[in-house]
Amino acid sequence: MKRPVIFILPTVVVALTVGIPMVWGDHPLKFDHQRPTTVHWAGAPTEQGRVWGFGKDAPPVEDTGPKVARPWTKGSPEWGVQVYWLDDPADPDNFVQGKVDRIVKYVVGLNANSLSVTFPYYTTGPRSNAVAARPTTPSPERLALLLDAAHRAGLRTTVRPIMDEEVFNYSATGVWRGNIAPGDKDAWFASYAAFLTPYLKTAQEHSAAEFTVGTEFNSLENDPHWTGLIEQARKTFRGQIVYDANWDNWSKGALPLPTDGTGVDAYFPAKSAGDDAPVADLVASWHSWLDKRGAGPQPATKLTEVGIPAQKGAYKTPGDFYTKRELNEAVQAAWFTAVCQVAQERKLGGVYFWSLYFGIDPTLPTDQDTPRMDFAGRPASEQAIRTCFAQSYELPPS
């Protein structure tokens, strides 16, 4: 009685294997649980952005990922994290997707409502007339994976390329991106615009809120070439185009760049603060520095990088990425607590903490070899960020 089933079962399997692809698309079935590395676009934009499936008409997969408790809205502060992405070109796309999901989950767990992805491009020296990507620069296609995952989680996103400084050997020469001097400005800005264009396109297609068109170029901020470069960028990207100034130039006054806003990478030295300084003293140092641009609320001020090494003596040199001294995690946590208090008192437009490296597992504890600027895995620093981002306030008109 059971012999007919033996003959019927293979027929059913063949029919399903052949028939289902004809219904769902033109790709063979894969009997595994991993996402395919090829991305198939839906016929029209969806809430999920990209749709992973067997074909263009595949139904959207249920989104069960993390969600921001309180998404950013106009008139509220941007509570953000700077994710620094130094790509590993050996990683397959599905492995990169795993890193993306891990980072987004961690950022959401910090109570953030915003994520800025910072990634490097390169030059050959301070007089060079060109910039270029290298294998460690994430491609526009890989960048899209992070933007899409962030949007699914409800995070506001910023795309932020930054010139890598390794070629300058700052600790020996004192040269950094802020004092480059291209011999041919026409050539440099043309090269820079060519590098930016595919990333501007990805930012537009994947709904980034902002694109940072330049970061910490002290020596170039008065150059008239910015007008043409920004006008060209607006043809591709219709979100906010911004510029991030270094703390020293920002404190001197408004910059002449025709952007929609100027952020500040805030590494000013609190020279009088010792390692055991109370938070109130650190708050006073922040207020004193912000007063250089005016007293009272500053809703147009967005601190695009707030970071400090978790080590002794860091208050005097919070932007020192190179010197490694005795570990002191309380220094970093107190600095973060102070800036959050200042942000609320001055009604700042937002705060982005530096830094979270894309390739790490942020749930693992730190050790003596962990870069001092990292806050992931430092419980007191993480708690300072969570507490900060759990609060909110209404921004006054700027």
C-alpha positions, 0 to 999 in steps of 0.5 A, a space after each residue: 500500500 505504501 509503494 505509490 507514495 515512493 513514486 509520487 514523492 519525487 514527482 512532487 519535489 521536482 514540481 516544487 523545485 521547478 514551479 516555485 521559481 517560476 512563480 517567485 522569480 528566475 533564481 533557483 531555490 537555495 535550501 539554507 537560512 543565509 541571506 543571499 549576497 545579491 540584493 534584489 530591488 523592489 519595483 518601488 521604494 519600501 520602508 525596508 529600503 532593500 528587499 532580500 529575496 528570490 526576485 524583484 517581486 518577493 514579499 518583504 521579509 518581516 523586520 524583527 531587528 532592533 528599533 529606536 525607542 524615540 526616533 529623532 524628530 525636528 526640534 529635538 537633539 541628535 543623540 548620535 554615535 560616530 561609527 568609524 569604518 575601516 573596511 576589510 576587503 576580504 570580508 564577503 558581503 554576508 559577513 559585512 551584513 553581520 557586522 552591520 547588524 551587530 553595530 546597529 543593535 549596539 547603537 540602538 541599545 545606547 538609546 541613540 537616535 542618530 548614526 554617522 558613518 565615518 570612513 577614510 579616503 587617502 592622499 599621498 602627502 600634504 602637497 598632493 593634488 589628488 585623493 582616492 579610495 583604497 581597499 580599506 575604504 568601504 564601497 558605496 554598495 557596502 555603505 548602503 548595507 549600513 544605511 539600510 539597517 540603520 533606517 530599519 532601526 529608525 536611526 537618522 543617518 549621516 555619511 561622513 568621509 574623512 581624509 586619513 592622516 597616516 601618510 602625514 606621520 603627525 607625531 613626527 612631523 606635526 602635519 595633519 589634514 588641517 594644514 594640507 596645501 595642494 599645489 594645484 587647487 583646481 586639480 585637488 577639488 576636481 579629484 575630491 568631487 570625483 571621489 565624493 560623487 558615488 557616495 553622494 549617490 548612495 546617500 541619496 538612494 538610501 535616504 541619508 539625512 546628511 552628507 558631510 562634505 568636508 572635515 577639519 580642513 583648516 587650511 582650505 576653509 576660505 577657498 572659493 572652490 567649495 562653492 562649486 563643489 557644494 553646488 555640484 553635490 546638491 545635484 546628486 544629494 538633496 538632503 542636508 550638506 554640512 561641514 565639520 570644523 576642528 574645534 580651534 577654527 570653529 571657536 574663531 567664528 562662523 565659517 564662509 562655506 555655503 553649507 546647510 550647517 557646520 558641526 564641530 569636532 570638539 577636542 578643546 583642552 580643559 587645561 586646569 582639570 586634573 584626573 579627579 576633577 568633579 563633573 561640575 568643573 568639566 561642565 564649567 570648562 565646556 561652557 567657557 569654550 562654547 562662550 567663544 561663540 556666544 552665551 546662552 542656548 546654541 541650537 545651531 551647534 552640533 558636536 559632531 565628535 566628542 571623544 577623549 582617551 580613557 587614560 590619565 591626563 586626558 583632560 588636558 589633551 582630549 584629542 591626543 590619539 597617539 600617546 598612550 598613558 596609564 588607563 583611567 576609564 573614569 576620565 572618559 565617563 566623567 567627560 561624557 557626563 559633563 558634555 551631556 549636561 552642557 548640551 541640555 543647559 545650552 540646548 545644543 543641536 546634538 552630540 555624537 560620541 567618538 568612537 565606535 569601530 565598525 569591525 569590533 564586537 562591542 559587547 566584548 570587554 576591553 583590555 590594555 591593548 584596546 585603543 584608549 578612545 574606544 568607549 565600547 566595552 567600558 561600562 561607565 562610559 557606556 552608561 554615561 551615554 545611555 543616560 544622556 541619550 535617554 533624555 531630551 529637550 526642545 530646541 529653541 529657534 536658531 
